């Protein structure tokens, strides 16, 4: 019963970061009618798509997710570090020095 309550509480909060991203900055974005959550912690980034997508939409969604990383973080995605799919992606970013 306690496990069910915990699961319901976590799902009610929307997108949750992986443990490595706990404490990171969260940004919620809508692009082309889809909702995404971006987490950034140091030089790491995670993008989560919320909601369902049909088979033919995944390539465009993936491109949007990659573009959102730079727009939201102000950093360049190191594409060789990119892992994941159109539901959830993780990678490293290279940020300008301040």
C-alpha positions as CSV (number, residue, x, y, z in Angstrom):
1,X,0.0,0.0,0.0
2,X,2.8,2.4,0.9
3,X,4.5,1.7,-2.5
4,X,1.3,2.5,-4.3
5,X,1.0,5.8,-2.6
6,X,4.6,6.7,-3.4
7,X,4.1,5.8,-7.1
8,X,1.0,7.9,-7.3
9,X,2.7,10.8,-5.6
10,X,5.7,10.7,-8.0
11,X,3.5,10.4,-11.1
12,X,1.4,13.4,-10.0
13,X,4.5,15.6,-10.1
14,X,5.1,15.1,-13.9
15,X,8.6,14.4,-15.2
16,X,11.1,13.3,-12.7
17,X,14.9,13.4,-13.3
18,X,17.2,10.4,-13.1
19,X,19.0,10.3,-9.8
20,X,22.2,11.8,-11.4
21,X,20.2,14.9,-12.2
22,X,18.6,15.4,-8.7
23,X,19.3,19.0,-7.6
24,X,19.6,20.2,-11.2
25,X,17.8,23.2,-12.7
26,X,14.3,22.3,-14.1
27,X,12.7,24.1,-17.0
28,X,9.3,23.2,-18.5
29,X,8.8,24.1,-22.2
30,X,6.1,23.7,-24.8
31,X,7.2,23.4,-28.4
32,X,4.8,22.6,-31.4
33,X,2.1,21.6,-28.9
34,X,4.3,19.2,-27.0
35,X,5.5,19.5,-23.4
36,X,9.1,18.9,-22.4
37,X,11.0,19.1,-19.2
38,X,14.8,19.9,-19.3
39,X,17.1,19.3,-16.4
40,X,20.6,20.7,-16.3
41,X,23.1,19.9,-13.6
42,X,26.7,21.2,-14.2
43,X,27.6,20.0,-17.7
44,X,24.9,17.3,-17.9
45,X,21.5,17.7,-19.4
46,X,18.4,15.6,-19.6
47,X,15.3,16.2,-21.8
48,X,12.0,14.4,-21.2
49,X,9.1,14.5,-23.5
50,X,5.7,14.3,-21.8
51,X,2.8,12.7,-23.5
52,X,2.2,10.2,-26.3
53,X,3.6,10.4,-29.8
54,X,2.7,8.4,-32.9
55,X,5.2,6.4,-34.9
56,X,5.8,9.1,-37.6
57,X,6.5,11.9,-35.2
58,X,9.7,10.7,-33.4
59,X,12.3,12.1,-35.8
60,X,10.9,15.6,-35.5
61,X,10.5,15.3,-31.8
62,X,14.1,14.2,-31.4
63,X,15.2,17.2,-33.5
64,X,13.1,19.5,-31.3
65,X,14.6,18.0,-28.1
66,X,18.1,18.6,-29.4
67,X,17.3,22.2,-30.3
68,X,15.7,22.8,-26.9
69,X,18.9,21.9,-25.1
70,X,20.7,24.9,-26.6
71,X,17.8,27.3,-26.3
72,X,17.0,26.5,-22.7
73,X,20.6,26.1,-21.3
74,X,22.5,28.5,-23.5
75,X,25.0,25.8,-24.0
76,X,26.0,23.6,-27.0
77,X,25.1,20.0,-26.9
78,X,28.1,17.7,-27.3
79,X,26.3,15.4,-29.8
80,X,28.7,12.5,-29.4
81,X,27.5,12.2,-25.7
82,X,23.8,12.1,-26.6
83,X,22.0,9.0,-25.4
84,X,18.3,8.1,-25.5
85,X,15.4,8.5,-27.9
86,X,12.4,10.8,-28.5
87,X,11.0,10.0,-25.0
88,X,14.1,10.8,-22.9
89,X,17.6,12.0,-23.8
90,X,20.7,12.7,-21.8
91,X,24.0,14.2,-22.8
92,X,26.8,16.6,-21.9
93,X,26.8,20.3,-22.8
94,X,29.7,22.8,-23.4
95,X,28.8,26.2,-22.0
96,X,30.5,29.5,-22.6
97,X,32.7,30.8,-19.8
98,X,31.2,33.6,-17.8
